[in-house]
Amino acid sequence: VDPTGQEASLPLRRAAVDVVIEDGFARTAIDLTFFNRTWSRLEGTFRLPLPAGASISRLAMYCEGKLM
């Protein structure tokens, strides 16, 4: 949502996926970089569909190199 309350999209600048399969489990790391075209901080919702039986064990967000 932009500062006026309107929905906005953030272009995906970079995507990297790393998958390691070990002992019947797949550990998948997804690194996504988005580009904010505005000077304002934007608020959003990130949706990641997961297959049945999958779970998220860690979720982190970095802004300008800082863990949020």
PyMOL Python script that loads the backbone (N, CA, C, O; Angstrom):
from pymol import cmd

cmd.read_pdbstr("""\
ATOM      1  N   VAL A   1       0.860  -1.178   0.000  1.00  0.00           N
ATOM      2  CA  VAL A   1       0.000   0.000   0.000  1.00  0.00           C
ATOM      3  C   VAL A   1       0.897   1.228   0.000  1.00  0.00           C
ATOM      4  O   VAL A   1       1.829   1.321   0.799  1.00  0.00           O
ATOM      5  N   ASP A   2       0.615   2.173  -0.898  1.00  0.00           N
ATOM      6  CA  ASP A   2       1.431   3.388  -0.963  1.00  0.00           C
ATOM      7  C   ASP A   2       0.946   4.398   0.074  1.00  0.00           C
ATOM      8  O   ASP A   2      -0.055   4.147   0.744  1.00  0.00           O
ATOM      9  N   PRO A   3       1.629   5.531   0.223  1.00  0.00           N
ATOM     10  CA  PRO A   3       1.244   6.511   1.250  1.00  0.00           C
ATOM     11  C   PRO A   3      -0.185   7.044   1.121  1.00  0.00           C
ATOM     12  O   PRO A   3      -0.749   7.534   2.099  1.00  0.00           O
ATOM     13  N   THR A   4      -0.770   6.956  -0.066  1.00  0.00           N
ATOM     14  CA  THR A   4      -2.148   7.432  -0.246  1.00  0.00           C
ATOM     15  C   THR A   4      -3.172   6.340   0.012  1.00  0.00           C
ATOM     16  O   THR A   4      -4.374   6.581  -0.092  1.00  0.00           O
ATOM     17  N   GLY A   5      -2.699   5.116   0.354  1.00  0.00           N
ATOM     18  CA  GLY A   5      -3.610   4.013   0.632  1.00  0.00           C
ATOM     19  C   GLY A   5      -3.925   3.156  -0.581  1.00  0.00           C
ATOM     20  O   GLY A   5      -4.692   2.199  -0.479  1.00  0.00           O
ATOM     21  N   GLN A   6      -3.355   3.480  -1.708  1.00  0.00           N
ATOM     22  CA  GLN A   6      -3.602   2.712  -2.929  1.00  0.00           C
ATOM     23  C   GLN A   6      -2.670   1.504  -2.988  1.00  0.00           C
ATOM     24  O   GLN A   6      -1.541   1.543  -2.500  1.00  0.00           O
ATOM     25  N   GLU A   7      -3.176   0.421  -3.603  1.00  0.00           N
ATOM     26  CA  GLU A   7      -2.321  -0.745  -3.782  1.00  0.00           C
ATOM     27  C   GLU A   7      -1.202  -0.420  -4.750  1.00  0.00           C
ATOM     28  O   GLU A   7      -1.411   0.247  -5.763  1.00  0.00           O
ATOM     29  N   ALA A   8      -0.019  -0.896  -4.429  1.00  0.00           N
ATOM     30  CA  ALA A   8       1.142  -0.679  -5.277  1.00  0.00           C
ATOM     31  C   ALA A   8       1.861  -2.006  -5.446  1.00  0.00           C
ATOM     32  O   ALA A   8       1.752  -2.892  -4.598  1.00  0.00           O
ATOM     33  N   SER A   9       2.588  -2.140  -6.530  1.00  0.00           N
ATOM     34  CA  SER A   9       3.372  -3.357  -6.714  1.00  0.00           C
ATOM     35  C   SER A   9       4.851  -3.000  -6.668  1.00  0.00           C
ATOM     36  O   SER A   9       5.259  -1.913  -7.079  1.00  0.00           O
ATOM     37  N   LEU A  10       5.629  -3.919  -6.169  1.00  0.00           N
ATOM     38  CA  LEU A  10       7.073  -3.736  -6.118  1.00  0.00           C
ATOM     39  C   LEU A  10       7.695  -4.682  -7.146  1.00  0.00           C
ATOM     40  O   LEU A  10       7.516  -5.896  -7.052  1.00  0.00           O
ATOM     41  N   PRO A  11       8.415  -4.146  -8.114  1.00  0.00           N
ATOM     42  CA  PRO A  11       9.042  -5.016  -9.103  1.00  0.00           C
ATOM     43  C   PRO A  11      10.092  -5.906  -8.456  1.00  0.00           C
ATOM     44  O   PRO A  11      10.854  -5.471  -7.593  1.00  0.00           O
ATOM     45  N   LEU A  12      10.117  -7.162  -8.890  1.00  0.00           N
ATOM     46  CA  LEU A  12      11.126  -8.100  -8.416  1.00  0.00           C
ATOM     47  C   LEU A  12      12.425  -7.802  -9.138  1.00  0.00           C
ATOM     48  O   LEU A  12      12.490  -7.878 -10.365  1.00  0.00           O
ATOM     49  N   ARG A  13      13.454  -7.466  -8.389  1.00  0.00           N
ATOM     50  CA  ARG A  13      14.749  -7.087  -8.958  1.00  0.00           C
ATOM     51  C   ARG A  13      15.646  -8.305  -9.130  1.00  0.00           C
ATOM     52  O   ARG A  13      16.364  -8.423 -10.123  1.00  0.00           O
ATOM     53  N   ARG A  14      15.598  -9.228  -8.137  1.00  0.00           N
ATOM     54  CA  ARG A  14      16.472 -10.402  -8.171  1.00  0.00           C
ATOM     55  C   ARG A  14      15.811 -11.545  -7.420  1.00  0.00           C
ATOM     56  O   ARG A  14      15.137 -11.325  -6.414  1.00  0.00           O
ATOM     57  N   ALA A  15      16.003 -12.771  -7.910  1.00  0.00           N
ATOM     58  CA  ALA A  15      15.487 -13.959  -7.232  1.00  0.00           C
ATOM     59  C   ALA A  15      16.548 -15.048  -7.279  1.00  0.00           C
ATOM     60  O   ALA A  15      17.149 -15.296  -8.324  1.00  0.00           O
ATOM     61  N   ALA A  16      16.774 -15.694  -6.140  1.00  0.00           N
ATOM     62  CA  ALA A  16      17.706 -16.812  -6.069  1.00  0.00           C
ATOM     63  C   ALA A  16      17.071 -17.892  -5.202  1.00  0.00           C
ATOM     64  O   ALA A  16      16.513 -17.602  -4.144  1.00  0.00           O
ATOM     65  N   VAL A  17      17.161 -19.132  -5.655  1.00  0.00           N
ATOM     66  CA  VAL A  17      16.591 -20.257  -4.920  1.00  0.00           C
ATOM     67  C   VAL A  17      17.684 -21.304  -4.737  1.00  0.00           C
ATOM     68  O   VAL A  17      18.393 -21.651  -5.681  1.00  0.00           O
ATOM     69  N   ASP A  18      17.808 -21.802  -3.506  1.00  0.00           N
ATOM     70  CA  ASP A  18      18.784 -22.837  -3.196  1.00  0.00           C
ATOM     71  C   ASP A  18      18.049 -23.988  -2.521  1.00  0.00           C
ATOM     72  O   ASP A  18      17.364 -23.779  -1.520  1.00  0.00           O
ATOM     73  N   VAL A  19      18.182 -25.201  -3.056  1.00  0.00           N
ATOM     74  CA  VAL A  19      17.500 -26.370  -2.509  1.00  0.00           C
ATOM     75  C   VAL A  19      18.539 -27.422  -2.143  1.00  0.00           C
ATOM     76  O   VAL A  19      19.416 -27.752  -2.941  1.00  0.00           O
ATOM     77  N   VAL A  20      18.427 -27.942  -0.925  1.00  0.00           N
ATOM     78  CA  VAL A  20      19.286 -29.029  -0.461  1.00  0.00           C
ATOM     79  C   VAL A  20      18.359 -30.146   0.028  1.00  0.00           C
ATOM     80  O   VAL A  20      17.506 -29.922   0.887  1.00  0.00           O
ATOM     81  N   ILE A  21      18.534 -31.346  -0.525  1.00  0.00           N
ATOM     82  CA  ILE A  21      17.729 -32.493  -0.101  1.00  0.00           C
ATOM     83  C   ILE A  21      18.622 -33.399   0.729  1.00  0.00           C
ATOM     84  O   ILE A  21      19.685 -33.838   0.290  1.00  0.00           O
ATOM     85  N   GLU A  22      18.146 -33.669   1.970  1.00  0.00           N
ATOM     86  CA  GLU A  22      18.933 -34.471   2.897  1.00  0.00           C
ATOM     87  C   GLU A  22      17.995 -35.263   3.794  1.00  0.00           C
ATOM     88  O   GLU A  22      17.082 -34.697   4.396  1.00  0.00           O
ATOM     89  N   ASP A  23      18.215 -36.562   3.884  1.00  0.00           N
ATOM     90  CA  ASP A  23      17.412 -37.448   4.738  1.00  0.00           C
ATOM     91  C   ASP A  23      15.917 -37.330   4.455  1.00  0.00           C
ATOM     92  O   ASP A  23      15.106 -37.368   5.380  1.00  0.00           O
ATOM     93  N   GLY A  24      15.552 -37.190   3.190  1.00  0.00           N
ATOM     94  CA  GLY A  24      14.144 -37.124   2.811  1.00  0.00           C
ATOM     95  C   GLY A  24      13.486 -35.777   3.009  1.00  0.00           C
ATOM     96  O   GLY A  24      12.280 -35.646   2.799  1.00  0.00           O
ATOM     97  N   PHE A  25      14.246 -34.772   3.408  1.00  0.00           N
ATOM     98  CA  PHE A  25      13.707 -33.426   3.591  1.00  0.00           C
ATOM     99  C   PHE A  25      14.363 -32.477   2.600  1.00  0.00           C
ATOM    100  O   PHE A  25      15.551 -32.595   2.301  1.00  0.00           O
ATOM    101  N   ALA A  26      13.592 -31.555   2.107  1.00  0.00           N
ATOM    102  CA  ALA A  26      14.126 -30.530   1.205  1.00  0.00           C
ATOM    103  C   ALA A  26      14.171 -29.211   1.955  1.00  0.00           C
ATOM    104  O   ALA A  26      13.146 -28.721   2.428  1.00  0.00           O
ATOM    105  N   ARG A  27      15.355 -28.643   2.059  1.00  0.00           N
ATOM    106  CA  ARG A  27      15.498 -27.309   2.651  1.00  0.00           C
ATOM    107  C   ARG A  27      15.630 -26.339   1.490  1.00  0.00           C
ATOM    108  O   ARG A  27      16.554 -26.439   0.683  1.00  0.00           O
ATOM    109  N   THR A  28      14.713 -25.415   1.415  1.00  0.00           N
ATOM    110  CA  THR A  28      14.679 -24.463   0.313  1.00  0.00           C
ATOM    111  C   THR A  28      14.869 -23.054   0.852  1.00  0.00           C
ATOM    112  O   THR A  28      14.116 -22.605   1.716  1.00  0.00           O
ATOM    113  N   ALA A  29      15.861 -22.371   0.348  1.00  0.00           N
ATOM    114  CA  ALA A  29      16.097 -20.974   0.718  1.00  0.00           C
ATOM    115  C   ALA A  29      15.759 -20.113  -0.494  1.00  0.00           C
ATOM    116  O   ALA A  29      16.256 -20.345  -1.596  1.00  0.00           O
ATOM    117  N   ILE A  30      14.920 -19.131  -0.275  1.00  0.00           N
ATOM    118  CA  ILE A  30      14.503 -18.230  -1.350  1.00  0.00           C
ATOM    119  C   ILE A  30      14.942 -16.826  -0.972  1.00  0.00           C
ATOM    120  O   ILE A  30      14.586 -16.324   0.094  1.00  0.00           O
ATOM    121  N   ASP A  31      15.705 -16.200  -1.835  1.00  0.00           N
ATOM    122  CA  ASP A  31      16.192 -14.837  -1.606  1.00  0.00           C
ATOM    123  C   ASP A  31      15.590 -13.950  -2.693  1.00  0.00           C
ATOM    124  O   ASP A  31      15.919 -14.093  -3.871  1.00  0.00           O
ATOM    125  N   LEU A  32      14.712 -13.041  -2.296  1.00  0.00           N
ATOM    126  CA  LEU A  32      14.035 -12.145  -3.240  1.00  0.00           C
ATOM    127  C   LEU A  32      14.417 -10.702  -2.935  1.00  0.00           C
ATOM    128  O   LEU A  32      14.432 -10.290  -1.775  1.00  0.00           O
ATOM    129  N   THR A  33      14.721  -9.946  -3.965  1.00  0.00           N
ATOM    130  CA  THR A  33      15.020  -8.522  -3.818  1.00  0.00           C
ATOM    131  C   THR A  33      14.012  -7.737  -4.646  1.00  0.00           C
ATOM    132  O   THR A  33      13.874  -7.957  -5.849  1.00  0.00           O
ATOM    133  N   PHE A  34      13.313  -6.824  -3.992  1.00  0.00           N
ATOM    134  CA  PHE A  34      12.311  -5.987  -4.654  1.00  0.00           C
ATOM    135  C   PHE A  34      12.834  -4.558  -4.750  1.00  0.00           C
ATOM    136  O   PHE A  34      13.700  -4.149  -3.977  1.00  0.00           O
ATOM    137  N   PHE A  35      12.303  -3.813  -5.699  1.00  0.00           N
ATOM    138  CA  PHE A  35      12.711  -2.429  -5.890  1.00  0.00           C
ATOM    139  C   PHE A  35      11.543  -1.505  -5.573  1.00  0.00           C
ATOM    140  O   PHE A  35      10.465  -1.633  -6.154  1.00  0.00           O
ATOM    141  N   ASN A  36      11.759  -0.582  -4.656  1.00  0.00           N
ATOM    142  CA  ASN A  36      10.754   0.412  -4.289  1.00  0.00           C
ATOM    143  C   ASN A  36      11.022   1.669  -5.119  1.00  0.00           C
ATOM    144  O   ASN A  36      12.042   2.335  -4.938  1.00  0.00           O
ATOM    145  N   ARG A  37      10.109   1.983  -6.018  1.00  0.00           N
ATOM    146  CA  ARG A  37      10.278   3.138  -6.905  1.00  0.00           C
ATOM    147  C   ARG A  37       9.981   4.464  -6.221  1.00  0.00           C
ATOM    148  O   ARG A  37      10.202   5.527  -6.802  1.00  0.00           O
ATOM    149  N   THR A  38       9.483   4.409  -4.996  1.00  0.00           N
ATOM    150  CA  THR A  38       9.115   5.645  -4.297  1.00  0.00           C
ATOM    151  C   THR A  38      10.155   5.962  -3.227  1.00  0.00           C
ATOM    152  O   THR A  38      11.029   5.148  -2.928  1.00  0.00           O
ATOM    153  N   TRP A  39      10.045   7.141  -2.665  1.00  0.00           N
ATOM    154  CA  TRP A  39      10.913   7.541  -1.557  1.00  0.00           C
ATOM    155  C   TRP A  39      10.288   7.160  -0.221  1.00  0.00           C
ATOM    156  O   TRP A  39      10.903   7.344   0.829  1.00  0.00           O
ATOM    157  N   SER A  40       9.067   6.630  -0.259  1.00  0.00           N
ATOM    158  CA  SER A  40       8.337   6.294   0.963  1.00  0.00           C
ATOM    159  C   SER A  40       8.536   4.832   1.339  1.00  0.00           C
ATOM    160  O   SER A  40       8.792   3.984   0.484  1.00  0.00           O
ATOM    161  N   ARG A  41       8.415   4.556   2.621  1.00  0.00           N
ATOM    162  CA  ARG A  41       8.401   3.176   3.091  1.00  0.00           C
ATOM    163  C   ARG A  41       7.029   2.605   2.749  1.00  0.00           C
ATOM    164  O   ARG A  41       6.007   3.230   3.033  1.00  0.00           O
ATOM    165  N   LEU A  42       7.003   1.433   2.148  1.00  0.00           N
ATOM    166  CA  LEU A  42       5.742   0.799   1.766  1.00  0.00           C
ATOM    167  C   LEU A  42       5.456  -0.390   2.663  1.00  0.00           C
ATOM    168  O   LEU A  42       6.370  -1.053   3.153  1.00  0.00           O
ATOM    169  N   GLU A  43       4.187  -0.646   2.869  1.00  0.00           N
ATOM    170  CA  GLU A  43       3.745  -1.787   3.661  1.00  0.00           C
ATOM    171  C   GLU A  43       3.093  -2.773   2.711  1.00  0.00           C
ATOM    172  O   GLU A  43       2.402  -2.375   1.773  1.00  0.00           O
ATOM    173  N   GLY A  44       3.312  -4.059   2.950  1.00  0.00           N
ATOM    174  CA  GLY A  44       2.737  -5.029   2.030  1.00  0.00           C
ATOM    175  C   GLY A  44       2.480  -6.372   2.678  1.00  0.00           C
ATOM    176  O   GLY A  44       2.751  -6.586   3.859  1.00  0.00           O
ATOM    177  N   THR A  45       1.952  -7.259   1.875  1.00  0.00           N
ATOM    178  CA  THR A  45       1.670  -8.628   2.280  1.00  0.00           C
ATOM    179  C   THR A  45       2.431  -9.553   1.356  1.00  0.00           C
ATOM    180  O   THR A  45       2.332  -9.445   0.134  1.00  0.00           O
ATOM    181  N   PHE A  46       3.193 -10.463   1.941  1.00  0.00           N
ATOM    182  CA  PHE A  46       3.947 -11.432   1.159  1.00  0.00           C
ATOM    183  C   PHE A  46       3.235 -12.772   1.284  1.00  0.00           C
ATOM    184  O   PHE A  46       3.017 -13.265   2.391  1.00  0.00           O
ATOM    185  N   ARG A  47       2.878 -13.353   0.160  1.00  0.00           N
ATOM    186  CA  ARG A  47       2.191 -14.644   0.161  1.00  0.00           C
ATOM    187  C   ARG A  47       3.099 -15.677  -0.486  1.00  0.00           C
ATOM    188  O   ARG A  47       3.639 -15.462  -1.571  1.00  0.00           O
ATOM    189  N   LEU A  48       3.256 -16.797   0.197  1.00  0.00           N
ATOM    190  CA  LEU A  48       4.085 -17.880  -0.304  1.00  0.00           C
ATOM    191  C   LEU A  48       3.295 -19.173  -0.167  1.00  0.00           C
ATOM    192  O   LEU A  48       3.171 -19.707   0.935  1.00  0.00           O
ATOM    193  N   PRO A  49       2.756 -19.686  -1.279  1.00  0.00           N
ATOM    194  CA  PRO A  49       2.002 -20.937  -1.194  1.00  0.00           C
ATOM    195  C   PRO A  49       2.936 -22.109  -0.891  1.00  0.00           C
ATOM    196  O   PRO A  49       4.013 -22.225  -1.476  1.00  0.00           O
ATOM    197  N   LEU A  50       2.515 -22.966   0.020  1.00  0.00           N
ATOM    198  CA  LEU A  50       3.303 -24.129   0.407  1.00  0.00           C
ATOM    199  C   LEU A  50       2.538 -25.401   0.079  1.00  0.00           C
ATOM    200  O   LEU A  50       1.314 -25.441   0.200  1.00  0.00           O
ATOM    201  N   PRO A  51       3.254 -26.437  -0.337  1.00  0.00           N
ATOM    202  CA  PRO A  51       2.571 -27.715  -0.568  1.00  0.00           C
ATOM    203  C   PRO A  51       2.145 -28.342   0.755  1.00  0.00           C
ATOM    204  O   PRO A  51       2.649 -27.973   1.816  1.00  0.00           O
ATOM    205  N   ALA A  52       1.216 -29.289   0.687  1.00  0.00           N
ATOM    206  CA  ALA A  52       0.744 -29.982   1.892  1.00  0.00           C
ATOM    207  C   ALA A  52       1.930 -30.609   2.616  1.00  0.00           C
ATOM    208  O   ALA A  52       2.795 -31.218   1.988  1.00  0.00           O
ATOM    209  N   GLY A  53       1.967 -30.460   3.919  1.00  0.00           N
ATOM    210  CA  GLY A  53       3.024 -31.035   4.729  1.00  0.00           C
ATOM    211  C   GLY A  53       4.264 -30.166   4.858  1.00  0.00           C
ATOM    212  O   GLY A  53       5.162 -30.495   5.634  1.00  0.00           O
ATOM    213  N   ALA A  54       4.337 -29.076   4.125  1.00  0.00           N
ATOM    214  CA  ALA A  54       5.498 -28.189   4.195  1.00  0.00           C
ATOM    215  C   ALA A  54       5.296 -27.169   5.311  1.00  0.00           C
ATOM    216  O   ALA A  54       4.164 -26.871   5.692  1.00  0.00           O
ATOM    217  N   SER A  55       6.384 -26.644   5.826  1.00  0.00           N
ATOM    218  CA  SER A  55       6.300 -25.612   6.857  1.00  0.00           C
ATOM    219  C   SER A  55       7.462 -24.639   6.706  1.00  0.00           C
ATOM    220  O   SER A  55       8.482 -24.960   6.096  1.00  0.00           O
ATOM    221  N   ILE A  56       7.297 -23.459   7.261  1.00  0.00           N
ATOM    222  CA  ILE A  56       8.350 -22.446   7.255  1.00  0.00           C
ATOM    223  C   ILE A  56       9.057 -22.513   8.595  1.00  0.00           C
ATOM    224  O   ILE A  56       8.417 -22.476   9.646  1.00  0.00           O
ATOM    225  N   SER A  57      10.382 -22.612   8.554  1.00  0.00           N
ATOM    226  CA  SER A  57      11.129 -22.678   9.803  1.00  0.00           C
ATOM    227  C   SER A  57      11.822 -21.360  10.124  1.00  0.00           C
ATOM    228  O   SER A  57      12.214 -21.132  11.268  1.00  0.00           O
ATOM    229  N   ARG A  58      11.976 -20.498   9.140  1.00  0.00           N
ATOM    230  CA  ARG A  58      12.630 -19.202   9.377  1.00  0.00           C
ATOM    231  C   ARG A  58      12.176 -18.229   8.302  1.00  0.00           C
ATOM    232  O   ARG A  58      12.097 -18.576   7.124  1.00  0.00           O
ATOM    233  N   LEU A  59      11.887 -17.033   8.714  1.00  0.00           N
ATOM    234  CA  LEU A  59      11.514 -15.968   7.782  1.00  0.00           C
ATOM    235  C   LEU A  59      12.203 -14.706   8.263  1.00  0.00           C
ATOM    236  O   LEU A  59      12.056 -14.313   9.420  1.00  0.00           O
ATOM    237  N   ALA A  60      12.948 -14.078   7.383  1.00  0.00           N
ATOM    238  CA  ALA A  60      13.694 -12.866   7.754  1.00  0.00           C
ATOM    239  C   ALA A  60      13.545 -11.843   6.637  1.00  0.00           C
ATOM    240  O   ALA A  60      13.402 -12.198   5.467  1.00  0.00           O
ATOM    241  N   MET A  61      13.581 -10.572   7.014  1.00  0.00           N
ATOM    242  CA  MET A  61      13.521  -9.508   6.028  1.00  0.00           C
ATOM    243  C   MET A  61      14.650  -8.522   6.311  1.00  0.00           C
ATOM    244  O   MET A  61      14.828  -8.057   7.437  1.00  0.00           O
ATOM    245  N   TYR A  62      15.402  -8.219   5.266  1.00  0.00           N
ATOM    246  CA  TYR A  62      16.477  -7.254   5.364  1.00  0.00           C
ATOM    247  C   TYR A  62      16.119  -6.035   4.523  1.00  0.00           C
ATOM    248  O   TYR A  62      15.663  -6.178   3.389  1.00  0.00           O
ATOM    249  N   CYS A  63      16.318  -4.860   5.059  1.00  0.00           N
ATOM    250  CA  CYS A  63      16.131  -3.599   4.326  1.00  0.00           C
ATOM    251  C   CYS A  63      17.441  -2.850   4.365  1.00  0.00           C
ATOM    252  O   CYS A  63      17.954  -2.526   5.436  1.00  0.00           O
ATOM    253  N   GLU A  64      17.982  -2.574   3.186  1.00  0.00           N
ATOM    254  CA  GLU A  64      19.256  -1.883   3.066  1.00  0.00           C
ATOM    255  C   GLU A  64      20.325  -2.567   3.910  1.00  0.00           C
ATOM    256  O   GLU A  64      21.129  -1.901   4.562  1.00  0.00           O
ATOM    257  N   GLY A  65      20.331  -3.911   3.893  1.00  0.00           N
ATOM    258  CA  GLY A  65      21.336  -4.683   4.603  1.00  0.00           C
ATOM    259  C   GLY A  65      21.097  -4.877   6.080  1.00  0.00           C
ATOM    260  O   GLY A  65      21.917  -5.501   6.754  1.00  0.00           O
ATOM    261  N   LYS A  66      19.990  -4.359   6.611  1.00  0.00           N
ATOM    262  CA  LYS A  66      19.707  -4.476   8.039  1.00  0.00           C
ATOM    263  C   LYS A  66      18.543  -5.433   8.264  1.00  0.00           C
ATOM    264  O   LYS A  66      17.521  -5.346   7.583  1.00  0.00           O
ATOM    265  N   LEU A  67      18.701  -6.356   9.230  1.00  0.00           N
ATOM    266  CA  LEU A  67      17.643  -7.279   9.581  1.00  0.00           C
ATOM    267  C   LEU A  67      16.509  -6.521  10.237  1.00  0.00           C
ATOM    268  O   LEU A  67      16.723  -5.781  11.197  1.00  0.00           O
ATOM    269  N   MET A  68      15.316  -6.700   9.729  1.00  0.00           N
ATOM    270  CA  MET A  68      14.143  -6.015  10.276  1.00  0.00           C
ATOM    271  C   MET A  68      13.401  -6.946  11.236  1.00  0.00           C
ATOM    272  O   MET A  68      12.381  -6.559  11.806  1.00  0.00           O
TER     273      MET A  68
END
""", "prot")
cmd.dss("prot")
cmd.show_as("cartoon", "prot")
cmd.util.cbc("prot")
cmd.orient("prot")
